[in-house]
Amino acid sequence: MAHTLPALPYAFSALEPHIDALTMEIHSQRHHKAYVDNLNKALESAPDHAGKDIVSLLRDIKSVPEGIRQAVINNGGGHHNHALFWEIMAPNAGGEPTGAVGDAIKAAFGDFAKFKDTFKQNALTQFGSGWSWLVWDPAKTAVAAIKLPNQNSPLMDGLVPLLGVDVWEHAYYLKYQNKRADYVDAWWNVVNWKKVEELLANAKK
Ligand code: MN
């Protein structure tokens, strides 16, 4: 079954003024769509892998034929990263996480402010395109902050992505131009901690 572009769970304008409507529309309808289309195209030559769900495909990336592996990393990673990105943002969101996520962040970083700092530094020091991530590390049974280039998915390293900020220029250039730090600062206002809580609970299962 072909991979499909998910509909946003809110209007393009829902994250204003932090993320503008035009950026949301172009980002989801053109950038994300291109990842989905190119993933399906790449998988045409690998029917054994075409039926796999996106998480299994990325977790088991080494089993993907070498000829299309990089295309699956780029476009499959792009598809999954963006599908997650739309879900971990919401209008009337932000603030500080409580519950299991708040506890896991405190255990790993000391407090929320230190986590925010580390996560932002990762976002700002990712040279060129990529993502800053909060992940669940099953081996350490703890959360961790990492950065990854391009559309590389944490799933390929055995990690479970819980929260990620897209720092490709297409994610912020229309409104923030070169000011990536301002974009990241504003982005905290749209973080959907309820969804992150759900993802952490699933990751621990
Ligand atoms: Mn993007």
Residues whose N, C-alpha, C, O or C-beta is under 5 A from the ligand:
A	BS01	MN	D166 W168 A171
